[in-house]
Amino acid sequence: MKKLLLVIPLALSLGACASLQTAWDVVTSATVSPTQIIVAANAFDAGEASATQYLLYCKQASPAPSYCALNTRQAVVSAVRAGRIARNQLEPYIVSGTAGPSAIYNALVATVTSLQTQIPTNPGVSK
């Protein structure tokens, strides 16, 4: 009976490892086409250009408007850096014409979304 009590937790833990391995295989084997990567990279490039103009405007503005808050500018800089890393990691897949990992692609898309929400689109209009 004691041996049975020892075997049951061991069997359950091995079963959990098998399902974890399956989940890991699904995540790491998912890919996106080079065309999707190009579209996301171009969207990031546009977002990066907008972020650069936003940061230059905030640097030159005196006094700095409320939409140039320090935490907003830091979030924009962090998003641009993360996007550059993801884009640079995806470029070899574009050049070779092979499918790239979806995890990096998803990081790039999340960066583009972050830039779209962080940068004010029409700062001159007050609500």
N, C-alpha and C positions, 0 to 999 in steps of 0.2 A: 504494500500500500504506500509506503514511504517513497519507494522508487517511482511509483506512478505520479505522486505529487511533484517529484523533481522533473519528470519527463514532460509533463503538461506545460509548465512555463517555458521550458526550452523549445518545445514544438511551436508554441505561440510566438516566441521571439524570432524563430527562424522563418515563420510565415510572414511576419512583419517585414523582415529583411527582404524577402522575395518580392513583396509588393512595393517596397521602397526601391528596389533595383528596377522593377518594371517602370515605375514613375520616373526614375532618373533616365532610363533609356528613352522614354517618350520625350522628355524635355530636351535632352542633348541631341536627339536625332532629328528634331523638327528643323526644317529649312525654309528659306524664302528665295524666290527667284531673283536673278540679277536685276531684272526690270524693277521689281519692288524696291530693291536696295537703291537703285539710281533715283527713283522718285523720292524716297525718304531722304537721301543725301542732298538732293536739290532743295527739298523743303527745309532741311536744316541750314543749308547755305543761305537761303533767303532769310530765315530767322536769325542767323548769325549776323547778317548785314544790318537787319533792323536793330538788333541788340547793340551793335557797335554804334550806330547813329544815336540810339537812346542814351548810351553811356557817354558819348561825346557831348550830347546836348546837356545832360545833367552836370557834367564837369564844367561846362562853360556858363551855365545859368547862375546868375547871382541876383538875389538870393535863390537858393535851390527850392523849386516848387515841391509840394507835398508828394507828388508822384515820383520824385527822385529820392525817396527815403533810402537810407543806408541799407536796410535789410532787403529792400527790393533790388537795389543794385547788386548786392552780394548774391542774391538768388539768381539773377541774370548771369552774372559772371560764372557761377558754379554750373549752371545749365549749359552755358557755351563750352566750358571746359569738358564736361561730361559728353556733350555731343561731338566734340572734336575727337575724343578718344574713340567713341563708338564708330564714327564715320571712318576714321583711319583704320580701324580694325576690319571694316567691311570693304574697303577699297580693293584689296587683293581678289575678292570674290567677283567684283565688277570686272576687273581686268581679265581674269581668267574665264569669265562667263559661266562660272559654276554657282550653284545654290549656296547661300550663306546661312549661318546659324540664326535661328529666329530669336534667340535670347538677346543677341547684340542688336539685331534689327528692332526688337521691341524697346530696347533701351534708347535707341536713336529716335524712335517715334515718340516715346515718352518725353524726351528732351524737347522735341519740336512742340509738343503740346504744352510743356512747361513754359517755354519761351512765349507762346501765344497768350498764355494767361498772365504772365508776369509783366510784360511790356504794355504800357497804356496805349491804346489805339488812337484815342483822340483826347490828349491831355488838356487842350485848350478849352474844351467845353465842360462847364461845371453842371452838375446835376442838381 
